[in-house]
Amino acid sequence: MSLSTMLLITSTISIILMLISFWLPMMLPDTEKLSPYECGFDPRGNARLPFSLRFFLVAILFLLFDLEIALLLPLPWALGLNNPTTTMILAFSILSLLTLGLAYEWMQGGLEWAE
């Protein structure tokens, strides 16, 4: 496949996706969508209300598992090495450690939104 053919295919797909994204969404915004803050906070309320730390816990868990994917992404290429056993042991240890941490948080009730 030549470079010009690949550029033509990628340009065509990009243009099609842009046209679909322009016409596909519903153009009926509601009052919540028109609000300047879509996070659920009342912008005219008291700014000194305590903020739930559970939100940050979920955000940190998301980042942690996102980093897990980044660590395990080179795994298929590493399996092509002469000794893939070491790679599999390291990947399994990362997954085990994260699974144990998630199970501990779950058992402690750290993932419950309502108390």
Residue pairs with C-beta under 8 A, 6 or more apart in sequence:
32 38
35 43
36 43
37 43
54 110
54 112
54 113
57 105
57 110
57 111
58 111
61 102
61 105
61 111
64 98
64 101
65 98
68 94
68 95
68 98
71 94
72 91
72 94
72 95
75 87
75 91
78 84
78 87
79 87
79 88
81 87
105 111
